[in-house]
Amino acid sequence: MSETFVDARGLKCPWPALRLAKEMRSAARVRIAADDPQVSSEFRMLATEQGWSIQELDGEYVVERPLVANS
């Protein structure tokens, strides 16, 4: 699965979450770097609302949409 990278460092909330939402429209997996102190809770709320999984790794976040099995 290919991964899209977004550098949102230096942006204040809500801009990193908006960048994430925009990229997730066309990507199944996004890695995003952000340094605003509010970003963790913003990303987690957005991921929960959209049904995405999220992991924090060394100051970056990896967000994925769930895989849909072919029936």
PyMOL Python script that loads the backbone (N, CA, C, O; Angstrom):
from pymol import cmd

cmd.read_pdbstr("""\
ATOM      1  N   MET A   1       0.859  -1.173   0.000  1.00  0.00           N
ATOM      2  CA  MET A   1       0.000   0.000   0.000  1.00  0.00           C
ATOM      3  C   MET A   1       0.903   1.233   0.000  1.00  0.00           C
ATOM      4  O   MET A   1       1.821   1.339   0.813  1.00  0.00           O
ATOM      5  N   SER A   2       0.639   2.145  -0.901  1.00  0.00           N
ATOM      6  CA  SER A   2       1.448   3.353  -0.950  1.00  0.00           C
ATOM      7  C   SER A   2       1.044   4.300   0.170  1.00  0.00           C
ATOM      8  O   SER A   2      -0.068   4.242   0.695  1.00  0.00           O
ATOM      9  N   GLU A   3       1.966   5.160   0.511  1.00  0.00           N
ATOM     10  CA  GLU A   3       1.774   6.068   1.632  1.00  0.00           C
ATOM     11  C   GLU A   3       2.018   7.501   1.162  1.00  0.00           C
ATOM     12  O   GLU A   3       2.963   7.765   0.418  1.00  0.00           O
ATOM     13  N   THR A   4       1.171   8.411   1.598  1.00  0.00           N
ATOM     14  CA  THR A   4       1.337   9.828   1.306  1.00  0.00           C
ATOM     15  C   THR A   4       1.926  10.484   2.542  1.00  0.00           C
ATOM     16  O   THR A   4       1.509  10.187   3.662  1.00  0.00           O
ATOM     17  N   PHE A   5       2.896  11.379   2.347  1.00  0.00           N
ATOM     18  CA  PHE A   5       3.493  12.097   3.471  1.00  0.00           C
ATOM     19  C   PHE A   5       3.074  13.561   3.418  1.00  0.00           C
ATOM     20  O   PHE A   5       3.100  14.188   2.359  1.00  0.00           O
ATOM     21  N   VAL A   6       2.686  14.101   4.576  1.00  0.00           N
ATOM     22  CA  VAL A   6       2.315  15.509   4.700  1.00  0.00           C
ATOM     23  C   VAL A   6       3.166  16.114   5.807  1.00  0.00           C
ATOM     24  O   VAL A   6       3.216  15.582   6.916  1.00  0.00           O
ATOM     25  N   ASP A   7       3.832  17.219   5.511  1.00  0.00           N
ATOM     26  CA  ASP A   7       4.595  17.951   6.525  1.00  0.00           C
ATOM     27  C   ASP A   7       3.752  19.137   6.989  1.00  0.00           C
ATOM     28  O   ASP A   7       3.660  20.155   6.302  1.00  0.00           O
ATOM     29  N   ALA A   8       3.143  18.994   8.155  1.00  0.00           N
ATOM     30  CA  ALA A   8       2.292  20.050   8.707  1.00  0.00           C
ATOM     31  C   ALA A   8       2.962  20.724   9.903  1.00  0.00           C
ATOM     32  O   ALA A   8       2.295  21.389  10.696  1.00  0.00           O
ATOM     33  N   ARG A   9       4.270  20.555  10.035  1.00  0.00           N
ATOM     34  CA  ARG A   9       4.995  21.207  11.132  1.00  0.00           C
ATOM     35  C   ARG A   9       4.933  22.716  10.950  1.00  0.00           C
ATOM     36  O   ARG A   9       5.077  23.235   9.843  1.00  0.00           O
ATOM     37  N   GLY A  10       4.716  23.407  12.062  1.00  0.00           N
ATOM     38  CA  GLY A  10       4.622  24.861  12.018  1.00  0.00           C
ATOM     39  C   GLY A  10       3.197  25.359  11.823  1.00  0.00           C
ATOM     40  O   GLY A  10       2.929  26.548  11.997  1.00  0.00           O
ATOM     41  N   LEU A  11       2.282  24.466  11.464  1.00  0.00           N
ATOM     42  CA  LEU A  11       0.883  24.863  11.300  1.00  0.00           C
ATOM     43  C   LEU A  11       0.146  24.692  12.622  1.00  0.00           C
ATOM     44  O   LEU A  11       0.378  23.722  13.345  1.00  0.00           O
ATOM     45  N   LYS A  12      -0.723  25.611  12.933  1.00  0.00           N
ATOM     46  CA  LYS A  12      -1.522  25.556  14.156  1.00  0.00           C
ATOM     47  C   LYS A  12      -2.875  24.932  13.845  1.00  0.00           C
ATOM     48  O   LYS A  12      -3.407  25.079  12.745  1.00  0.00           O
ATOM     49  N   CYS A  13      -3.419  24.236  14.835  1.00  0.00           N
ATOM     50  CA  CYS A  13      -4.746  23.627  14.676  1.00  0.00           C
ATOM     51  C   CYS A  13      -5.766  24.712  14.397  1.00  0.00           C
ATOM     52  O   CYS A  13      -5.734  25.782  15.006  1.00  0.00           O
ATOM     53  N   PRO A  14      -6.657  24.436  13.488  1.00  0.00           N
ATOM     54  CA  PRO A  14      -7.061  23.144  12.921  1.00  0.00           C
ATOM     55  C   PRO A  14      -6.384  22.779  11.607  1.00  0.00           C
ATOM     56  O   PRO A  14      -6.760  21.776  10.999  1.00  0.00           O
ATOM     57  N   TRP A  15      -5.406  23.544  11.143  1.00  0.00           N
ATOM     58  CA  TRP A  15      -4.829  23.311   9.820  1.00  0.00           C
ATOM     59  C   TRP A  15      -4.232  21.925   9.617  1.00  0.00           C
ATOM     60  O   TRP A  15      -4.451  21.342   8.555  1.00  0.00           O
ATOM     61  N   PRO A  16      -3.484  21.354  10.577  1.00  0.00           N
ATOM     62  CA  PRO A  16      -2.980  19.990  10.340  1.00  0.00           C
ATOM     63  C   PRO A  16      -4.104  18.973  10.136  1.00  0.00           C
ATOM     64  O   PRO A  16      -3.988  18.097   9.280  1.00  0.00           O
ATOM     65  N   ALA A  17      -5.188  19.077  10.907  1.00  0.00           N
ATOM     66  CA  ALA A  17      -6.318  18.155  10.758  1.00  0.00           C
ATOM     67  C   ALA A  17      -7.000  18.350   9.409  1.00  0.00           C
ATOM     68  O   ALA A  17      -7.444  17.381   8.794  1.00  0.00           O
ATOM     69  N   LEU A  18      -7.085  19.577   8.953  1.00  0.00           N
ATOM     70  CA  LEU A  18      -7.674  19.837   7.639  1.00  0.00           C
ATOM     71  C   LEU A  18      -6.808  19.253   6.524  1.00  0.00           C
ATOM     72  O   LEU A  18      -7.329  18.701   5.555  1.00  0.00           O
ATOM     73  N   ARG A  19      -5.494  19.374   6.661  1.00  0.00           N
ATOM     74  CA  ARG A  19      -4.579  18.775   5.667  1.00  0.00           C
ATOM     75  C   ARG A  19      -4.714  17.264   5.651  1.00  0.00           C
ATOM     76  O   ARG A  19      -4.714  16.644   4.588  1.00  0.00           O
ATOM     77  N   LEU A  20      -4.831  16.666   6.849  1.00  0.00           N
ATOM     78  CA  LEU A  20      -5.006  15.222   6.942  1.00  0.00           C
ATOM     79  C   LEU A  20      -6.301  14.800   6.257  1.00  0.00           C
ATOM     80  O   LEU A  20      -6.302  13.871   5.450  1.00  0.00           O
ATOM     81  N   ALA A  21      -7.391  15.471   6.570  1.00  0.00           N
ATOM     82  CA  ALA A  21      -8.687  15.128   5.973  1.00  0.00           C
ATOM     83  C   ALA A  21      -8.639  15.236   4.453  1.00  0.00           C
ATOM     84  O   ALA A  21      -9.196  14.392   3.751  1.00  0.00           O
ATOM     85  N   LYS A  22      -7.982  16.260   3.948  1.00  0.00           N
ATOM     86  CA  LYS A  22      -7.873  16.442   2.497  1.00  0.00           C
ATOM     87  C   LYS A  22      -7.107  15.283   1.853  1.00  0.00           C
ATOM     88  O   LYS A  22      -7.536  14.752   0.829  1.00  0.00           O
ATOM     89  N   GLU A  23      -5.992  14.896   2.439  1.00  0.00           N
ATOM     90  CA  GLU A  23      -5.185  13.803   1.872  1.00  0.00           C
ATOM     91  C   GLU A  23      -5.904  12.469   1.957  1.00  0.00           C
ATOM     92  O   GLU A  23      -5.766  11.636   1.062  1.00  0.00           O
ATOM     93  N   MET A  24      -6.671  12.252   3.022  1.00  0.00           N
ATOM     94  CA  MET A  24      -7.367  10.978   3.191  1.00  0.00           C
ATOM     95  C   MET A  24      -8.516  10.807   2.194  1.00  0.00           C
ATOM     96  O   MET A  24      -9.041   9.702   2.049  1.00  0.00           O
ATOM     97  N   ARG A  25      -8.911  11.870   1.510  1.00  0.00           N
ATOM     98  CA  ARG A  25      -9.936  11.725   0.465  1.00  0.00           C
ATOM     99  C   ARG A  25      -9.460  10.818  -0.659  1.00  0.00           C
ATOM    100  O   ARG A  25     -10.253  10.093  -1.260  1.00  0.00           O
ATOM    101  N   SER A  26      -8.147  10.862  -0.943  1.00  0.00           N
ATOM    102  CA  SER A  26      -7.625  10.103  -2.081  1.00  0.00           C
ATOM    103  C   SER A  26      -6.573   9.066  -1.697  1.00  0.00           C
ATOM    104  O   SER A  26      -6.086   8.343  -2.566  1.00  0.00           O
ATOM    105  N   ALA A  27      -6.214   8.978  -0.436  1.00  0.00           N
ATOM    106  CA  ALA A  27      -5.180   8.032  -0.005  1.00  0.00           C
ATOM    107  C   ALA A  27      -5.762   7.069   1.021  1.00  0.00           C
ATOM    108  O   ALA A  27      -6.674   7.411   1.774  1.00  0.00           O
ATOM    109  N   ALA A  28      -5.218   5.867   1.034  1.00  0.00           N
ATOM    110  CA  ALA A  28      -5.635   4.883   2.034  1.00  0.00           C
ATOM    111  C   ALA A  28      -4.771   4.964   3.277  1.00  0.00           C
ATOM    112  O   ALA A  28      -5.158   4.495   4.348  1.00  0.00           O
ATOM    113  N   ARG A  29      -3.583   5.571   3.127  1.00  0.00           N
ATOM    114  CA  ARG A  29      -2.641   5.675   4.253  1.00  0.00           C
ATOM    115  C   ARG A  29      -1.893   6.999   4.141  1.00  0.00           C
ATOM    116  O   ARG A  29      -1.349   7.328   3.087  1.00  0.00           O
ATOM    117  N   VAL A  30      -1.872   7.757   5.238  1.00  0.00           N
ATOM    118  CA  VAL A  30      -1.180   9.048   5.271  1.00  0.00           C
ATOM    119  C   VAL A  30      -0.269   9.075   6.493  1.00  0.00           C
ATOM    120  O   VAL A  30      -0.676   8.730   7.602  1.00  0.00           O
ATOM    121  N   ARG A  31       0.971   9.493   6.262  1.00  0.00           N
ATOM    122  CA  ARG A  31       1.906   9.759   7.358  1.00  0.00           C
ATOM    123  C   ARG A  31       2.030  11.271   7.424  1.00  0.00           C
ATOM    124  O   ARG A  31       2.333  11.919   6.422  1.00  0.00           O
ATOM    125  N   ILE A  32       1.794  11.840   8.613  1.00  0.00           N
ATOM    126  CA  ILE A  32       1.784  13.287   8.744  1.00  0.00           C
ATOM    127  C   ILE A  32       2.636  13.708   9.933  1.00  0.00           C
ATOM    128  O   ILE A  32       2.512  13.155  11.026  1.00  0.00           O
ATOM    129  N   ALA A  33       3.495  14.685   9.709  1.00  0.00           N
ATOM    130  CA  ALA A  33       4.324  15.255  10.770  1.00  0.00           C
ATOM    131  C   ALA A  33       3.695  16.582  11.183  1.00  0.00           C
ATOM    132  O   ALA A  33       3.435  17.447  10.347  1.00  0.00           O
ATOM    133  N   ALA A  34       3.458  16.727  12.475  1.00  0.00           N
ATOM    134  CA  ALA A  34       2.846  17.957  12.988  1.00  0.00           C
ATOM    135  C   ALA A  34       3.370  18.205  14.402  1.00  0.00           C
ATOM    136  O   ALA A  34       3.622  17.263  15.154  1.00  0.00           O
ATOM    137  N   ASP A  35       3.531  19.479  14.754  1.00  0.00           N
ATOM    138  CA  ASP A  35       4.106  19.786  16.057  1.00  0.00           C
ATOM    139  C   ASP A  35       3.243  20.673  16.950  1.00  0.00           C
ATOM    140  O   ASP A  35       3.700  21.090  18.015  1.00  0.00           O
ATOM    141  N   ASP A  36       2.026  20.970  16.553  1.00  0.00           N
ATOM    142  CA  ASP A  36       1.123  21.736  17.414  1.00  0.00           C
ATOM    143  C   ASP A  36       0.736  20.851  18.606  1.00  0.00           C
ATOM    144  O   ASP A  36       0.435  19.673  18.414  1.00  0.00           O
ATOM    145  N   PRO A  37       0.737  21.393  19.833  1.00  0.00           N
ATOM    146  CA  PRO A  37       0.406  20.575  21.008  1.00  0.00           C
ATOM    147  C   PRO A  37      -1.008  19.985  20.985  1.00  0.00           C
ATOM    148  O   PRO A  37      -1.259  18.976  21.644  1.00  0.00           O
ATOM    149  N   GLN A  38      -1.922  20.590  20.247  1.00  0.00           N
ATOM    150  CA  GLN A  38      -3.305  20.108  20.187  1.00  0.00           C
ATOM    151  C   GLN A  38      -3.517  19.016  19.139  1.00  0.00           C
ATOM    152  O   GLN A  38      -4.582  18.400  19.091  1.00  0.00           O
ATOM    153  N   VAL A  39      -2.515  18.778  18.307  1.00  0.00           N
ATOM    154  CA  VAL A  39      -2.717  17.926  17.135  1.00  0.00           C
ATOM    155  C   VAL A  39      -3.084  16.476  17.483  1.00  0.00           C
ATOM    156  O   VAL A  39      -3.874  15.855  16.773  1.00  0.00           O
ATOM    157  N   SER A  40      -2.532  15.948  18.539  1.00  0.00           N
ATOM    158  CA  SER A  40      -2.828  14.566  18.898  1.00  0.00           C
ATOM    159  C   SER A  40      -4.323  14.358  19.136  1.00  0.00           C
ATOM    160  O   SER A  40      -4.910  13.418  18.600  1.00  0.00           O
ATOM    161  N   SER A  41      -4.928  15.210  19.921  1.00  0.00           N
ATOM    162  CA  SER A  41      -6.363  15.069  20.189  1.00  0.00           C
ATOM    163  C   SER A  41      -7.191  15.381  18.940  1.00  0.00           C
ATOM    164  O   SER A  41      -8.210  14.733  18.703  1.00  0.00           O
ATOM    165  N   GLU A  42      -6.770  16.361  18.142  1.00  0.00           N
ATOM    166  CA  GLU A  42      -7.491  16.695  16.899  1.00  0.00           C
ATOM    167  C   GLU A  42      -7.481  15.508  15.939  1.00  0.00           C
ATOM    168  O   GLU A  42      -8.520  15.147  15.386  1.00  0.00           O
ATOM    169  N   PHE A  43      -6.308  14.902  15.740  1.00  0.00           N
ATOM    170  CA  PHE A  43      -6.189  13.767  14.830  1.00  0.00           C
ATOM    171  C   PHE A  43      -7.006  12.582  15.340  1.00  0.00           C
ATOM    172  O   PHE A  43      -7.682  11.910  14.561  1.00  0.00           O
ATOM    173  N   ARG A  44      -6.944  12.328  16.636  1.00  0.00           N
ATOM    174  CA  ARG A  44      -7.675  11.186  17.199  1.00  0.00           C
ATOM    175  C   ARG A  44      -9.184  11.367  17.063  1.00  0.00           C
ATOM    176  O   ARG A  44      -9.895  10.413  16.746  1.00  0.00           O
ATOM    177  N   MET A  45      -9.673  12.564  17.295  1.00  0.00           N
ATOM    178  CA  MET A  45     -11.114  12.817  17.131  1.00  0.00           C
ATOM    179  C   MET A  45     -11.530  12.627  15.675  1.00  0.00           C
ATOM    180  O   MET A  45     -12.551  11.998  15.396  1.00  0.00           O
ATOM    181  N   LEU A  46     -10.733  13.174  14.740  1.00  0.00           N
ATOM    182  CA  LEU A  46     -11.048  13.043  13.323  1.00  0.00           C
ATOM    183  C   LEU A  46     -11.026  11.570  12.903  1.00  0.00           C
ATOM    184  O   LEU A  46     -11.921  11.110  12.194  1.00  0.00           O
ATOM    185  N   ALA A  47     -10.011  10.842  13.339  1.00  0.00           N
ATOM    186  CA  ALA A  47      -9.906   9.432  12.980  1.00  0.00           C
ATOM    187  C   ALA A  47     -11.090   8.637  13.528  1.00  0.00           C
ATOM    188  O   ALA A  47     -11.631   7.776  12.835  1.00  0.00           O
ATOM    189  N   THR A  48     -11.488   8.915  14.746  1.00  0.00           N
ATOM    190  CA  THR A  48     -12.631   8.224  15.342  1.00  0.00           C
ATOM    191  C   THR A  48     -13.912   8.519  14.566  1.00  0.00           C
ATOM    192  O   THR A  48     -14.699   7.613  14.292  1.00  0.00           O
ATOM    193  N   GLU A  49     -14.118   9.776  14.217  1.00  0.00           N
ATOM    194  CA  GLU A  49     -15.317  10.165  13.461  1.00  0.00           C
ATOM    195  C   GLU A  49     -15.386   9.477  12.101  1.00  0.00           C
ATOM    196  O   GLU A  49     -16.463   9.111  11.633  1.00  0.00           O
ATOM    197  N   GLN A  50     -14.221   9.307  11.473  1.00  0.00           N
ATOM    198  CA  GLN A  50     -14.177   8.762  10.107  1.00  0.00           C
ATOM    199  C   GLN A  50     -13.968   7.248  10.063  1.00  0.00           C
ATOM    200  O   GLN A  50     -14.057   6.648   8.991  1.00  0.00           O
ATOM    201  N   GLY A  51     -13.693   6.626  11.202  1.00  0.00           N
ATOM    202  CA  GLY A  51     -13.452   5.185  11.224  1.00  0.00           C
ATOM    203  C   GLY A  51     -12.058   4.793  10.778  1.00  0.00           C
ATOM    204  O   GLY A  51     -11.844   3.662  10.341  1.00  0.00           O
ATOM    205  N   TRP A  52     -11.103   5.711  10.882  1.00  0.00           N
ATOM    206  CA  TRP A  52      -9.712   5.444  10.502  1.00  0.00           C
ATOM    207  C   TRP A  52      -8.930   4.958  11.715  1.00  0.00           C
ATOM    208  O   TRP A  52      -9.300   5.241  12.855  1.00  0.00           O
ATOM    209  N   SER A  53      -7.854   4.230  11.466  1.00  0.00           N
ATOM    210  CA  SER A  53      -6.936   3.871  12.546  1.00  0.00           C
ATOM    211  C   SER A  53      -5.810   4.901  12.557  1.00  0.00           C
ATOM    212  O   SER A  53      -5.473   5.476  11.522  1.00  0.00           O
ATOM    213  N   ILE A  54      -5.232   5.129  13.739  1.00  0.00           N
ATOM    214  CA  ILE A  54      -4.159   6.109  13.867  1.00  0.00           C
ATOM    215  C   ILE A  54      -3.111   5.584  14.837  1.00  0.00           C
ATOM    216  O   ILE A  54      -3.435   5.003  15.873  1.00  0.00           O
ATOM    217  N   GLN A  55      -1.847   5.799  14.481  1.00  0.00           N
ATOM    218  CA  GLN A  55      -0.724   5.436  15.335  1.00  0.00           C
ATOM    219  C   GLN A  55       0.235   6.612  15.382  1.00  0.00           C
ATOM    220  O   GLN A  55       0.453   7.287  14.376  1.00  0.00           O
ATOM    221  N   GLU A  56       0.803   6.853  16.549  1.00  0.00           N
ATOM    222  CA  GLU A  56       1.827   7.891  16.677  1.00  0.00           C
ATOM    223  C   GLU A  56       3.188   7.221  16.720  1.00  0.00           C
ATOM    224  O   GLU A  56       3.414   6.310  17.517  1.00  0.00           O
ATOM    225  N   LEU A  57       4.098   7.673  15.859  1.00  0.00           N
ATOM    226  CA  LEU A  57       5.434   7.106  15.766  1.00  0.00           C
ATOM    227  C   LEU A  57       6.464   8.224  15.680  1.00  0.00           C
ATOM    228  O   LEU A  57       6.573   8.884  14.647  1.00  0.00           O
ATOM    229  N   ASP A  58       7.217   8.444  16.743  1.00  0.00           N
ATOM    230  CA  ASP A  58       8.298   9.429  16.737  1.00  0.00           C
ATOM    231  C   ASP A  58       7.862  10.817  16.271  1.00  0.00           C
ATOM    232  O   ASP A  58       8.529  11.427  15.435  1.00  0.00           O
ATOM    233  N   GLY A  59       6.764  11.312  16.798  1.00  0.00           N
ATOM    234  CA  GLY A  59       6.302  12.652  16.446  1.00  0.00           C
ATOM    235  C   GLY A  59       5.570  12.749  15.127  1.00  0.00           C
ATOM    236  O   GLY A  59       5.177  13.839  14.712  1.00  0.00           O
ATOM    237  N   GLU A  60       5.385  11.622  14.465  1.00  0.00           N
ATOM    238  CA  GLU A  60       4.591  11.571  13.244  1.00  0.00           C
ATOM    239  C   GLU A  60       3.404  10.653  13.489  1.00  0.00           C
ATOM    240  O   GLU A  60       3.424   9.810  14.386  1.00  0.00           O
ATOM    241  N   TYR A  61       2.389  10.830  12.691  1.00  0.00           N
ATOM    242  CA  TYR A  61       1.178  10.043  12.833  1.00  0.00           C
ATOM    243  C   TYR A  61       0.937   9.290  11.538  1.00  0.00           C
ATOM    244  O   TYR A  61       1.118   9.833  10.448  1.00  0.00           O
ATOM    245  N   VAL A  62       0.529   8.038  11.667  1.00  0.00           N
ATOM    246  CA  VAL A  62       0.177   7.223  10.508  1.00  0.00           C
ATOM    247  C   VAL A  62      -1.319   6.939  10.613  1.00  0.00           C
ATOM    248  O   VAL A  62      -1.790   6.354  11.589  1.00  0.00           O
ATOM    249  N   VAL A  63      -2.047   7.362   9.599  1.00  0.00           N
ATOM    250  CA  VAL A  63      -3.498   7.222   9.585  1.00  0.00           C
ATOM    251  C   VAL A  63      -3.876   6.346   8.397  1.00  0.00           C
ATOM    252  O   VAL A  63      -3.411   6.557   7.277  1.00  0.00           O
ATOM    253  N   GLU A  64      -4.732   5.356   8.663  1.00  0.00           N
ATOM    254  CA  GLU A  64      -5.147   4.427   7.614  1.00  0.00           C
ATOM    255  C   GLU A  64      -6.658   4.246   7.637  1.00  0.00           C
ATOM    256  O   GLU A  64      -7.297   4.246   8.689  1.00  0.00           O
ATOM    257  N   ARG A  65      -7.191   4.094   6.456  1.00  0.00           N
ATOM    258  CA  ARG A  65      -8.616   3.724   6.387  1.00  0.00           C
ATOM    259  C   ARG A  65      -8.665   2.201   6.445  1.00  0.00           C
ATOM    260  O   ARG A  65      -7.712   1.538   6.036  1.00  0.00           O
ATOM    261  N   PRO A  66      -9.766   1.635   6.951  1.00  0.00           N
ATOM    262  CA  PRO A  66      -9.859   0.176   7.070  1.00  0.00           C
ATOM    263  C   PRO A  66      -9.879  -0.495   5.710  1.00  0.00           C
ATOM    264  O   PRO A  66     -10.419   0.044   4.744  1.00  0.00           O
ATOM    265  N   LEU A  67      -9.286  -1.669   5.647  1.00  0.00           N
ATOM    266  CA  LEU A  67      -9.318  -2.460   4.418  1.00  0.00           C
ATOM    267  C   LEU A  67     -10.699  -3.076   4.285  1.00  0.00           C
ATOM    268  O   LEU A  67     -11.276  -3.561   5.258  1.00  0.00           O
ATOM    269  N   VAL A  68     -11.213  -3.050   3.080  1.00  0.00           N
ATOM    270  CA  VAL A  68     -12.526  -3.642   2.798  1.00  0.00           C
ATOM    271  C   VAL A  68     -12.296  -4.930   2.021  1.00  0.00           C
ATOM    272  O   VAL A  68     -11.685  -4.932   0.952  1.00  0.00           O
ATOM    273  N   ALA A  69     -12.793  -6.010   2.574  1.00  0.00           N
ATOM    274  CA  ALA A  69     -12.620  -7.305   1.912  1.00  0.00           C
ATOM    275  C   ALA A  69     -13.555  -7.414   0.717  1.00  0.00           C
ATOM    276  O   ALA A  69     -14.709  -6.988   0.774  1.00  0.00           O
ATOM    277  N   ASN A  70     -13.042  -7.991  -0.366  1.00  0.00           N
ATOM    278  CA  ASN A  70     -13.890  -8.243  -1.539  1.00  0.00           C
ATOM    279  C   ASN A  70     -14.839  -9.389  -1.222  1.00  0.00           C
ATOM    280  O   ASN A  70     -14.433 -10.402  -0.652  1.00  0.00           O
ATOM    281  N   SER A  71     -16.085  -9.230  -1.588  1.00  0.00           N
ATOM    282  CA  SER A  71     -17.030 -10.324  -1.302  1.00  0.00           C
ATOM    283  C   SER A  71     -17.515 -10.980  -2.559  1.00  0.00           C
ATOM    284  O   SER A  71     -18.312 -11.916  -2.500  1.00  0.00           O
TER     285      SER A  71
END
""", "prot")
cmd.dss("prot")
cmd.show_as("cartoon", "prot")
cmd.util.cbc("prot")
cmd.orient("prot")
